[in-house]
Amino acid sequence: MHTTMIARAVPAALLTMASGLASAAGFQLLEQNASGLGNAYAGSAAVAENAATIFFNPAGMTQLQAREASFGVAAVRPSFEFSDKGSQSGVLRGEGDDAGGWAALPNAYLSWALNKDLYVGVGLSAPFGLVTDYDESWVGAAQSLNFEIKTYNINPSIAYRVNDKLSLGAGLNWQRAEAEYERIAAVAPGLSTTFATLDVDSDAWGWNIGVLFTPSPSMKIGVSYRSKIEHELEGDLKLKGTLAGAVPQTTSGKARADVDLPDTLIMSVAQQLDERWEMLGDLSWTGWSSIKKVDIDRRSGPLSGVTVQTLDTDYRDSWRVALGANYKLNDAWKLKFGVAYDQAPVRGRDRRLVALPDNDRTWYALGAQWKATKTTTLDVGGAYLYVRDTKIDNDQSAAGRGRVTGEYESDVWIFGAQYSMAF
């Protein structure tokens, strides 16, 4: 089995977009730039080193040059392997294999100074996304075969420098969400296998704000908040079965599933210790308790208004702490280091979904920055995410979806590059 993430952030990359793993807990994506990867995203709301600050703290635009653009991509390689420990699901016996693979997550940002104190900008990103993909014969196929969430986020922003020590920022977020969920449904008389597939999408709006304090020339403190976004996902629910030796039979109807993607709060600090060393810190909170459950409702036919399935997530709010450091080798080169601990929103093995077998994770990150000229910078970074062995005991026998009992062995590799320029 494997968990990967999907996002499509840059229009030019839409046709070649690949899936990627959720780097943060739950199905949140932290790779909204690759320049922060080497620091494990410590200091994300305070550093304001390129136009990608639009996502993490729009107030940081006041620290940039008059016009800046930043483009990046992160490559993600997850590995999630399931070991069965006594699951009960009828004839299904497989463990799903490791379906991890390389994936790409791009981003793009543009900032523009209207005058010395007022800045505007726009960011293209994908804050949330997920794909889990199992073999059809795996032991939990009645609970999930494929589960996929994509988000596309456009974030116009504005920033104002109140004085030398205080800047304010705000933005609007238009977000599109798409979800697809497939599983093996209960077998009907005369059918060898029946697949149920939900395919829904939604457009919604949110907002974000940020504050940047510079109490001294060597210290920056950033605080930012991104609102919850309420999605009313609507689309089709299809049932497809195959008679032995016959043509597949398909029935479909309308369906709906509501999901409130969580709000986030980031508190960051960047402290220049001397001419070479800079220390970074980050404490962030994500309001995952907005997703207690997901009801899948029929919206057509004789079962219109009936909840045909409920995903009992029972998520809790989670915290993430990150520490980082930068070492300036010379005027052109800087080395980056970072560690982080990321708490999962899952409460326990009985609440862990096979669609998202999430667990706490620890980041170990390294990176480098090359300032080629006064107006161009290239960042590269890599991170290894250690995910402790993840136990699951999800019992949906009463609903005919079996009981999945076992353990996941997981880790993630991430590599990224970010090109930033002033013009």
PLY file of the C-alpha trace (Angstrom):
ply
format ascii 1.0
element vertex 423
property float x
property float y
property float z
element edge 422
property int vertex1
property int vertex2
end_header
0.00 0.00 0.00
1.14 3.52 -0.38
0.17 7.06 0.46
0.98 9.76 -2.06
-0.04 13.33 -2.57
-1.54 15.16 -5.56
-1.28 18.85 -6.36
-1.30 20.94 -9.52
-0.04 24.38 -8.83
1.55 25.89 -11.95
-0.66 26.14 -15.06
2.22 25.21 -17.35
2.69 22.00 -15.36
-0.95 20.94 -15.23
-0.66 18.38 -18.02
2.45 16.73 -16.57
1.52 16.79 -12.92
2.34 13.75 -10.76
1.11 12.63 -7.38
3.02 13.32 -4.20
2.94 12.34 -0.58
1.54 14.47 2.23
4.69 15.80 3.85
2.95 17.17 6.92
0.60 15.14 9.08
-2.84 14.26 7.78
-2.99 15.10 4.07
-1.45 18.57 4.38
1.33 19.60 1.98
4.20 21.68 3.32
6.16 21.85 0.04
4.70 25.22 -0.93
8.28 26.19 -1.75
11.52 24.21 -1.96
13.69 26.96 -0.44
12.47 26.08 3.07
12.97 22.35 2.62
16.60 22.38 3.82
15.43 23.92 7.12
12.49 21.47 7.51
10.40 24.66 7.06
11.60 26.15 10.36
11.03 29.91 10.43
8.57 29.67 7.53
6.50 32.72 8.56
9.55 34.87 9.38
12.33 34.31 6.81
10.68 36.08 3.83
13.65 35.29 1.56
11.67 35.10 -1.71
8.18 35.56 -3.13
7.02 32.23 -1.66
6.44 34.16 1.56
3.03 34.87 -0.01
1.86 31.46 1.18
3.52 31.29 4.60
3.14 34.97 5.58
2.07 37.61 3.03
3.42 40.40 5.26
6.89 39.18 4.30
6.51 40.73 0.84
7.66 44.04 2.36
11.12 42.47 2.85
11.53 41.75 -0.87
12.86 43.77 -3.77
10.49 45.81 -5.94
9.51 42.89 -8.21
10.26 39.25 -7.49
9.23 35.88 -8.85
9.88 32.42 -7.45
9.31 28.99 -9.02
9.99 25.60 -7.51
9.35 21.90 -7.56
9.65 19.14 -4.96
10.13 15.47 -5.83
8.68 13.03 -3.30
9.34 9.32 -2.87
7.13 7.64 -0.25
7.27 4.04 0.91
4.32 2.56 2.86
4.26 -1.21 3.30
1.41 -3.04 5.06
1.85 -6.29 7.00
-1.28 -8.26 7.83
-1.71 -9.28 11.48
-5.01 -11.18 11.45
-7.37 -9.12 9.27
-10.84 -10.53 8.60
-12.21 -9.87 5.13
-13.48 -13.07 3.54
-11.51 -14.28 0.53
-9.18 -11.27 0.22
-5.68 -12.00 1.53
-3.11 -9.67 -0.11
-1.05 -7.05 1.72
-1.24 -4.47 -1.08
2.51 -4.19 -1.77
4.38 -0.88 -1.68
2.85 1.38 -4.31
5.18 4.31 -3.57
6.80 6.15 -6.45
8.41 9.42 -7.45
6.05 12.38 -7.60
6.32 16.11 -8.38
4.80 19.13 -6.65
5.39 22.56 -8.31
4.73 26.08 -7.01
4.89 29.63 -8.38
4.76 33.13 -6.83
4.98 36.75 -7.97
5.27 39.90 -5.82
5.21 43.55 -6.93
5.82 46.77 -5.01
3.29 49.49 -5.85
5.34 51.92 -3.77
7.98 51.61 -1.03
5.42 50.39 1.55
2.61 48.70 -0.40
3.05 45.32 -2.13
0.74 42.98 -4.03
1.32 39.40 -5.13
-0.20 36.11 -6.17
0.67 32.51 -5.39
-0.21 29.21 -7.07
-0.02 26.20 -4.77
-1.71 23.07 -3.45
-2.10 23.06 0.35
-3.75 19.62 0.63
-3.67 16.40 -1.33
-3.61 12.63 -1.02
-3.53 9.42 -3.00
-3.59 5.93 -1.52
-3.56 3.10 -4.03
-3.85 -0.63 -3.20
-3.89 -3.84 -5.23
-7.40 -5.13 -5.92
-6.72 -8.36 -4.03
-5.52 -6.71 -0.85
-7.16 -7.58 2.45
-8.73 -4.14 2.98
-10.21 -3.68 -0.51
-13.75 -3.44 0.90
-12.65 -0.36 2.85
-10.54 1.30 0.15
-8.78 0.53 -3.11
-8.02 4.06 -4.23
-8.52 7.32 -2.37
-7.49 10.57 -4.03
-7.82 14.23 -3.04
-6.44 17.14 -5.09
-6.48 20.85 -4.31
-5.58 23.83 -6.51
-5.11 27.15 -4.70
-4.83 30.68 -6.16
-3.86 33.23 -3.50
-3.91 36.98 -4.44
-2.29 38.91 -1.57
-1.43 42.39 -0.30
1.12 43.64 2.24
1.71 47.01 3.91
4.74 48.24 5.82
3.39 50.21 8.78
6.89 51.22 9.89
10.39 49.78 10.04
9.35 47.27 12.71
5.84 46.17 11.64
4.31 44.84 8.41
0.82 43.47 7.80
-0.43 41.13 5.09
-3.64 39.48 3.90
-4.90 37.36 1.05
-7.89 35.64 -0.50
-7.83 31.98 -1.52
-9.84 30.46 -4.34
-9.54 26.74 -3.95
-10.74 23.84 -6.06
-10.95 20.40 -4.52
-11.43 17.11 -6.36
-11.86 13.70 -4.75
-12.17 10.14 -5.99
-12.81 7.13 -3.77
-13.01 3.54 -4.98
-13.57 0.33 -3.04
-14.99 -3.16 -3.52
-18.64 -3.05 -2.52
-20.79 -5.90 -1.23
-21.16 -8.56 -3.94
-24.64 -8.69 -5.44
-26.24 -12.01 -6.50
-24.66 -13.33 -9.70
-21.83 -10.80 -9.72
-18.21 -11.83 -9.20
-16.99 -8.37 -8.08
-18.68 -5.00 -7.61
-16.73 -1.74 -7.45
-18.13 1.46 -5.95
-16.53 4.72 -7.18
-17.25 8.22 -5.87
-16.09 11.13 -8.07
-16.83 14.63 -6.70
-15.48 18.19 -6.80
-16.03 21.64 -5.32
-14.95 25.30 -5.54
-14.68 27.35 -2.32
-13.13 30.48 -0.84
-10.94 31.18 2.17
-8.62 33.89 3.49
-5.27 34.34 5.20
-3.53 37.04 7.23
-0.02 37.62 8.53
2.06 39.92 10.73
5.84 40.40 10.57
7.74 42.07 13.43
11.38 43.18 13.11
12.26 44.21 16.69
15.92 44.53 15.67
17.92 44.29 12.43
18.99 40.76 13.43
15.59 39.36 14.44
12.28 38.73 12.66
9.10 37.30 14.20
6.24 36.13 11.98
2.70 35.04 12.78
0.26 33.89 10.10
-3.17 32.29 9.92
-4.98 30.51 7.07
-8.72 30.02 7.40
-10.71 26.82 7.22
-12.21 26.22 3.76
-15.62 24.55 3.57
-16.03 22.30 0.55
-19.38 20.90 -0.61
-18.17 18.16 -2.96
-20.75 17.02 -5.50
-20.59 14.53 -8.36
-21.28 10.90 -9.25
-21.44 7.60 -7.40
-21.03 4.57 -9.67
-21.45 0.84 -9.09
-19.80 -1.47 -11.59
-20.15 -5.27 -11.46
-19.14 -8.10 -13.78
-21.25 -11.16 -14.51
-19.16 -14.27 -15.09
-18.28 -14.19 -18.81
-20.58 -11.22 -19.46
-20.33 -7.50 -20.16
-19.73 -5.28 -17.08
-22.89 -3.71 -15.66
-22.78 -0.09 -14.43
-25.29 2.03 -12.52
-24.73 5.62 -11.42
-26.34 8.44 -9.47
-25.55 11.79 -7.90
-23.73 12.07 -4.57
-22.34 14.63 -2.15
-19.68 14.73 0.58
-18.88 17.79 2.71
-15.33 18.37 3.97
-14.02 21.36 5.95
-10.29 21.57 5.19
-8.57 22.77 8.38
-7.27 26.19 9.36
-3.60 26.65 10.26
-1.63 28.95 12.57
2.15 29.47 12.27
4.44 31.27 14.75
8.05 31.68 13.56
11.29 33.39 14.51
14.54 34.06 12.61
17.55 35.23 14.62
20.89 36.26 13.12
23.55 35.21 15.65
26.60 36.62 13.87
27.89 37.18 10.35
27.67 33.47 9.51
25.03 31.77 11.68
21.25 32.25 11.65
18.85 30.25 13.84
15.22 29.50 12.87
12.26 28.25 14.87
8.69 27.32 14.05
5.60 26.27 15.98
2.48 25.53 13.95
-1.03 24.31 14.69
-3.53 22.68 12.31
-7.25 22.47 13.15
-7.86 18.90 11.98
-10.80 18.56 14.37
-12.85 20.22 11.61
-12.95 16.72 10.05
-14.75 14.52 12.57
-16.37 12.41 9.86
-17.21 12.47 6.16
-20.74 11.43 5.17
-21.26 10.24 1.59
-24.90 10.99 0.68
-26.94 9.94 -2.34
-28.52 12.89 -4.17
-30.67 11.10 -6.75
-32.94 8.09 -7.15
-34.98 6.33 -4.47
-32.13 6.61 -1.95
-31.77 10.39 -2.35
-30.85 11.94 0.99
-29.59 8.64 2.43
-26.04 8.41 3.82
-24.56 5.38 2.06
-21.20 5.45 3.89
-19.43 7.40 6.62
-15.68 7.80 6.96
-15.16 8.08 10.74
-11.95 10.09 10.94
-12.47 11.61 14.41
-9.39 13.79 13.82
-7.83 15.88 16.57
-5.95 19.17 16.20
-2.20 18.67 15.74
1.05 20.53 16.40
4.36 20.74 14.57
7.65 22.09 15.92
10.73 22.76 13.75
14.26 24.05 14.40
16.70 25.14 11.72
20.01 26.86 11.09
21.75 28.59 8.20
25.52 28.88 7.82
26.93 31.47 5.41
30.02 30.07 3.71
30.66 33.21 1.65
28.73 35.86 -0.26
27.48 33.28 -2.77
26.82 30.12 -0.71
24.72 29.29 2.33
24.17 25.88 3.97
20.83 24.94 5.53
19.94 22.44 8.28
16.67 21.49 9.94
14.77 19.01 12.11
11.05 18.85 12.90
8.49 16.77 14.76
5.04 16.53 13.21
2.07 15.20 15.19
-0.57 13.18 13.34
-4.28 13.98 13.78
-5.22 10.28 14.10
-6.33 9.34 17.63
-5.44 5.65 17.56
-5.25 2.37 15.67
-9.02 1.82 15.72
-9.63 5.26 14.12
-6.87 4.97 11.52
-8.30 4.71 7.99
-6.70 2.46 5.38
-7.21 5.41 3.01
-4.82 7.45 5.19
-2.69 5.35 7.58
-1.07 8.45 9.06
1.29 8.63 12.05
3.69 11.02 13.79
6.81 11.78 11.76
10.27 13.27 12.32
12.06 15.37 9.70
15.83 15.47 9.04
16.72 18.05 6.39
19.74 19.56 4.60
20.00 22.18 1.88
22.10 24.80 0.16
21.51 28.22 -1.39
23.54 29.68 -4.24
23.21 33.40 -4.85
24.41 33.50 -8.42
23.93 37.27 -8.80
22.40 40.11 -6.82
19.02 39.30 -8.38
19.01 35.49 -8.79
19.07 32.70 -6.24
18.87 28.92 -6.48
17.91 26.78 -3.47
18.22 23.00 -3.30
17.30 20.74 -0.42
16.47 17.26 0.73
14.69 15.68 3.67
14.18 12.23 5.12
10.94 11.69 7.05
11.01 8.92 9.61
7.53 7.57 10.34
7.32 5.20 13.25
5.66 1.82 12.65
1.94 2.42 12.36
-0.56 -0.02 13.85
-4.13 -0.29 12.55
-7.21 -2.17 13.74
-10.11 -0.71 11.80
-13.25 -2.82 12.24
-16.06 -2.14 9.75
-17.47 -5.67 9.85
-20.92 -4.45 10.86
-21.13 -2.53 7.57
-19.82 -5.50 5.56
-16.39 -3.96 4.95
-14.32 -6.33 7.07
-11.68 -5.72 9.72
-8.15 -4.60 8.82
-5.57 -5.44 11.47
-1.85 -4.99 10.90
1.08 -2.62 10.73
2.58 -0.18 8.24
6.32 0.35 7.79
6.80 3.82 6.37
9.27 6.53 5.41
9.53 9.38 2.90
12.29 11.05 0.86
11.84 14.61 -0.46
14.12 16.58 -2.79
13.44 20.07 -4.09
14.74 23.09 -5.98
13.57 26.72 -6.02
14.64 29.46 -8.44
14.00 33.04 -7.32
14.69 36.28 -9.14
14.20 40.03 -8.91
13.49 41.96 -12.09
0 1
1 2
2 3
3 4
4 5
5 6
6 7
7 8
8 9
9 10
10 11
11 12
12 13
13 14
14 15
15 16
16 17
17 18
18 19
19 20
20 21
21 22
22 23
23 24
24 25
25 26
26 27
27 28
28 29
29 30
30 31
31 32
32 33
33 34
34 35
35 36
36 37
37 38
38 39
39 40
40 41
41 42
42 43
43 44
44 45
45 46
46 47
47 48
48 49
49 50
50 51
51 52
52 53
53 54
54 55
55 56
56 57
57 58
58 59
59 60
60 61
61 62
62 63
63 64
64 65
65 66
66 67
67 68
68 69
69 70
70 71
71 72
72 73
73 74
74 75
75 76
76 77
77 78
78 79
79 80
80 81
81 82
82 83
83 84
84 85
85 86
86 87
87 88
88 89
89 90
90 91
91 92
92 93
93 94
94 95
95 96
96 97
97 98
98 99
99 100
100 101
101 102
102 103
103 104
104 105
105 106
106 107
107 108
108 109
109 110
110 111
111 112
112 113
113 114
114 115
115 116
116 117
117 118
118 119
119 120
120 121
121 122
122 123
123 124
124 125
125 126
126 127
127 128
128 129
129 130
130 131
131 132
132 133
133 134
134 135
135 136
136 137
137 138
138 139
139 140
140 141
141 142
142 143
143 144
144 145
145 146
146 147
147 148
148 149
149 150
150 151
151 152
152 153
153 154
154 155
155 156
156 157
157 158
158 159
159 160
160 161
161 162
162 163
163 164
164 165
165 166
166 167
167 168
168 169
169 170
170 171
171 172
172 173
173 174
174 175
175 176
176 177
177 178
178 179
179 180
180 181
181 182
182 183
183 184
184 185
185 186
186 187
187 188
188 189
189 190
190 191
191 192
192 193
193 194
194 195
195 196
196 197
197 198
198 199
199 200
200 201
201 202
202 203
203 204
204 205
205 206
206 207
207 208
208 209
209 210
210 211
211 212
212 213
213 214
214 215
215 216
216 217
217 218
218 219
219 220
220 221
221 222
222 223
223 224
224 225
225 226
226 227
227 228
228 229
229 230
230 231
231 232
232 233
233 234
234 235
235 236
236 237
237 238
238 239
239 240
240 241
241 242
242 243
243 244
244 245
245 246
246 247
247 248
248 249
249 250
250 251
251 252
252 253
253 254
254 255
255 256
256 257
257 258
258 259
259 260
260 261
261 262
262 263
263 264
264 265
265 266
266 267
267 268
268 269
269 270
270 271
271 272
272 273
273 274
274 275
275 276
276 277
277 278
278 279
279 280
280 281
281 282
282 283
283 284
284 285
285 286
286 287
287 288
288 289
289 290
290 291
291 292
292 293
293 294
294 295
295 296
296 297
297 298
298 299
299 300
300 301
301 302
302 303
303 304
304 305
305 306
306 307
307 308
308 309
309 310
310 311
311 312
312 313
313 314
314 315
315 316
316 317
317 318
318 319
319 320
320 321
321 322
322 323
323 324
324 325
325 326
326 327
327 328
328 329
329 330
330 331
331 332
332 333
333 334
334 335
335 336
336 337
337 338
338 339
339 340
340 341
341 342
342 343
343 344
344 345
345 346
346 347
347 348
348 349
349 350
350 351
351 352
352 353
353 354
354 355
355 356
356 357
357 358
358 359
359 360
360 361
361 362
362 363
363 364
364 365
365 366
366 367
367 368
368 369
369 370
370 371
371 372
372 373
373 374
374 375
375 376
376 377
377 378
378 379
379 380
380 381
381 382
382 383
383 384
384 385
385 386
386 387
387 388
388 389
389 390
390 391
391 392
392 393
393 394
394 395
395 396
396 397
397 398
398 399
399 400
400 401
401 402
402 403
403 404
404 405
405 406
406 407
407 408
408 409
409 410
410 411
411 412
412 413
413 414
414 415
415 416
416 417
417 418
418 419
419 420
420 421
421 422
